[in-house]
Amino acid sequence: MRRISIKYARPGMMLGYPVFDPYGVKLLDANVKLDEHNLKMLLKMKVNEIFIQDSRVYDVISIPLIPPEIEGRASAVLRQLMIETRISGRLTAEGMRNISSVVNAMVSHFSFSNMGEPSVAGIISREDFIYIQPVKAAILALIVAHKLKWDKNQLSTLGIATMLKDIGYAELPEEILRKSDGLTKEELAKIKEHPARGQKLLTQFDGKDASIATAIVQHHERWNGSGYPLGIRGNRISPLAQIIAIADSYTELISVSPGRSKVYMPHEAIEFIMAFSGEYFNPEMVDAFVRQIPCYPAGLTVELNTKEVGIISDSKRGLVGRPVVRVCYHPKEGILQQPYDLDLSKPEFQSKFIVKILDYF
């Protein structure tokens, strides 16, 4: 299968994987041929990424690591909790049970399935950003912690903390949260209150591990002490908050987020995280993150510095930025009748590198 942005989808393409909306509702099944009608529907429903059939990569598994039904249900549960909290000023027991349930579903999925890769699809809806972004960040945080061999209870705690990292936004005016242009100094100060507000909401709710509230209040702290609200540094920052900070930053960078005009490509976001290793982020956590979150997931179409064009057939997680590319076009030979795999991690191909992602941004 090949993964493309919805804006590059064309009538006649055949879906290789079902399509879901951001809240987990199935819109189209696999093997459906796209036409003008369903393409307009997908755009209206704010779908960003789809997987299409392509005979050149029939053997490539390019599916989401966490099923979109679970991811979407998590966003729906978080949205409901934030709405209820905005109205009542407190967290409800039912809302927290729902959060725990969907996080446990994510954690359980890691236990029985290693197929698929984390999605690089950012968020294209500013209106839904605060409900979807924490879920995407939670999935990435769980992937890293799972690799670090955190136990099931630790993973569950991390997932809940990441999902609830922005629950303090429920106490802030919606017009500030959805503002698309620059924030005033006063509005920015309000935004920076959300970690402390989130911690307060959690501490008022009985029955939850105190480490969740600690992670929430610390997720904007930075390794060098330049973060907020406490200005603490290094390992004084909760390990949960250290992972959340990286996953949070990455998902914001690849998304259309309120107050941000530039959207980064996945490899650019990875480069940002690496550049601030030791400054914003714990270097050990950064190393674990970049070795688990691929710069170029399977199914992406890319161009090399040699002008060859191909599709990622193996992301080679652990080897940052050096995937296997199935070359389908050569500048001297044109479209190839027999595409071939080029493993950029091998010494003989070190001079070749990816310069552009096609059909995605």
N, C-alpha and C positions, 0 to 999 in steps of 0.2 A: 504494500500500500504506500501511497504518497500522501503527505500532509501539506495542505495549502491553506492560505488565508481565504476567507469567504469572498473577498473582493477579487480573487483570481479564479473563482469557480465559474464555469461556463455550461450552458445547456449541452446535454449529451454526455457529460461526465457521469460515471457510475459510482455510487457511494460504496466504500469498502467497509464502513463501520457506521452504526446508527448515529444519528445526530440528536443532541439534547439541548434544551435551552439552559440558561445559567442556573436555573433552579431545579434541574434534573428531570424535566418533562420531556419525554421522547417526542421528537418532531417528525423524524423520518427514519425508516429502517435501512439496514444495509441492502445493497443490490437495487436500490431505487435510482432510476436515471433522473438526473437533474434537468429541470426545464425552467422557463422564465417564471412560472407561477411559484414553484417551491423555492427558487432562489430569492425572490422578493420576500417570501415568508421568512426565510432564514435570516435575511438582513433585518427585517422588522423585529424578529425575536432576539436580536443582538448576539447571534452566533458569530464566533470569530474564526475558529479553526474547524476544518472538516478533513476526513480521510477518504481518499478516492482510490479506486482500483487502477492499477497500472501494471501491465504485463511485464514490464522491465524489472519490477521489484515485487513480483507475486509472492516471493518467499520471505519478504522483509516484514517482520512484525513491528508495526508502528502504531501501537494502541496506547491509550492512557494507562498509567500504572494503577491509579485509583479510578474505578469505573465512574463515568460522569453522573450516573444515577446517585451514587453516594456523595460525590462532591456537590452536586446540585441540591440534594436533600440537606446537606450541611449548611449551605448558603440560605436555604429557606428557613431552617430552624434558627439560624443566627438572626435573620431578618425579623422573624416573629419575636424573638427575645428582645431585640433592640427597640422594636416598636412598643412592646409591652413595658419595657423599662422607661422609655420616654414618657409614657402616659402615667405610670404609677410611681416612678421615681425609685423603684426597687427591683431586684431580681426575684423571679418567681421560682418556686421549687420545681414546678413542671418544666419551665424553660430550661433550668439547669440540668434536669434529668434528660431532656431532649439533646442538649449539647453533649453530655456524657455518652449517651447512646450512640450518636453519630460518630463521635471520636473513636469509641470502641469498635465500631464497624470498620473504620479506616485501619486501626491498629490490627484487627483480626485479619484484614485483607493482606497485610504484609506477611502474615504467618503462613498463608497457604499459596501465595502467588508471587512469583518473581518476574512474571511476564509484563511487558510494557515499560514505558518510560514516563517520567514526569512531564506534564504538559508545559510547553513554552508559550501557550496562548495567553496573552495578556488580557486585561479587561478593557473593553471598548466603551462601556457605559459609565459615565461619571455618576449618574443617578444611583446605580447599583454598586458602585465601587466599595462602599463601606461594609456591604454584606458579603461580597464575593472575595475581596482581597484577603481578609483574614483566613479564609478557608484554603485558598491557594498557598498562602504562607505556611499554614499548618501542615499541609501535605509535604511541602519541601522540608520543613523542620523535622517531621517524622522520618522522612527518608534518611536524613543525615544522622539522627539519633539512633535509628535502627542499625545503620552501618557501624555506629560507635558501640553497638551491643548494649544499649540501654534496655532494661527489662520492661515487661508489659505495663507495669504500674507507672514507671517513669515516662514511658511513651504516652500513656493516657493523660498524665498530668501535663506533659508538654503540649499535647494536642489541645486540651481544654484551655490552657493558658494562652496559646497562640490564637485560638478562635475568639477568645474574650479580650485580646490585647487592646482593642479599641472600644470596649463597651462603655468607656467614659464619654465617648461621643454622644451617647444617648442623652446626656445632660446638656449638650451644647446646641445652639440654634442651628436649624437645618440649613438656613441660607448661607451660613459660614462654611459648612461642610461641603456644600455643593458648588461653591464659588469657583468659576472656571479661570478667572484671572487672578492677579496678585492679591495677597491678603494685606490688610493694613497692619500696622504694628500692634494695635489693640486686638485685632482678630487673630493674629499669630500667637499672641499671648494666651488667648482663650484656647486655641488649638493645643498649645503646650500644657494645658491643664488636664488633658484627657488621661494620662497615665495615673495621676493622683486620684482623679475622679473614679477611674476604674477600680483602683485599689480600695477606695472607700466603699464602693458598691459590693465588692467581694467580701470585705471584712464585716459588712452588715448581714451577710448571708451565712447562716450557720451550716456546718457540715462539710465545708470545702477545705482542702489542704491549704495551709497558709502560704506554701511555696507558690501557689497560683497567683495570689495577690501580689507577692513579692516580684514575680516575673513580670506581671502587668505593669507595675509602677517603674520597673527598671528597663523595659524593652527599648527605650530611647537613650539609655546610657551608652557611653562609648569607651572603648578599651583605654584610651588616653585621658579619660576624665572630662572630655569636652561635651558630653551629652547632658540630658536633663531628665528629671527635675532635681536630682541629688548631686550630680557631678562626681559620682564615684567612678573608680577606675579598676582595670585589671580584674583579678579574680575575686574582688569584692562584689562584682556583679554576679548575680545568680546565673549558673550554667544554663538554665532554661532561657533566661533573658538574652544570654550571649548568642544562642542559636536563633532565637526569634528575631533578633536585630538583623541578622544576615538574611534570613528568609523574607523578612518584612521589606528590607531595602531592595532585594532582587525583584520581588513581585511588583513593587511600585515602579521600578525602573522600566519594566517591560509593558507597563499598562498606561492607558490614558487616565491619569489620576487628577483629581481636583487640584488646581494650582500649578500643574506641570504641563508644558507644551510638548517637550521632546519625549518620544517613546524609543527606548533602547532595544536593539536586537539582543537575543539571548547571549551571544558571545560578548557583546559590548557590556552587558550587565555583569557577566562573569569577570570581565577585565576590571570593571569598577570595584567589585568586591575584592579582587586580588590587590588592586592598587591601594586600598585602604586597610589591608591586613596589617595589624600591629598599631594602627592609628585609630580606626573606628572599631575594628573587629578583632577578636581573639585569633591569632595566626593559626592555632591548631584547629579551631572550628572552621576557619576559612579553607584550610587544606582539605578537611573532610567534605565540606560543601562542594567545592569545585571538582572534586573527584567523584561525586555522586550525581550532580546536576549537569547534564551534558550541554556543552556549548552548541552542539549541532545534533539534535535528536534524530533518530531514524525516520526516514520519510521526507526530510527536507531536501529541496532542490538547491544546489549550490554551484557557484562558478569558482574555478581555481585561478591562480595567478598565471597559469599557462593557457587560459581561455577555454580549457576543457570544462564541460558542464556535466554534472551527474547528480545522483540521488544518494543520500546517506543510507547505506545498507547496514551499518553497525556503528553506533555512536562511540564505542570503545570507552565506556565510562571508566574513569581512573586515569586515562591518558588525555589530559586537558587539551582540547582543540585539535586532536589528531585522529579523526574518525576514519572509517572505511567508506570510500566514495565509489559508487557504481557509475562509472563514466559512460554516458550515453551520447555525448557529442564531443568530437575532436575538431579543432579548427582547420586541420588539413584534410580530414576525411569526411567531415559533415556528421550527420546523424548515423550512429553506428548500428548495424544490423545485429551485432553481437556485443552488447555492453560488457564491460569487464570491471572487476573490483580493484581499487587502488587503495592500499593500506598506508595512510599517511604517517602511521607510527613507525614504519620500517625505515631503517637508515638510508636506504637507496632513494627514498622519496622525501627526504627532509627538506629539499629545496622547493617542494610543492606545498602550497597552503591555500586555504579558502579565503577569497576576497569579497564574496558577495552571496547573500541568501536570495534566492529567486522565488517568485510566486508566493511570497509570504507577507512582506511589508510594503 
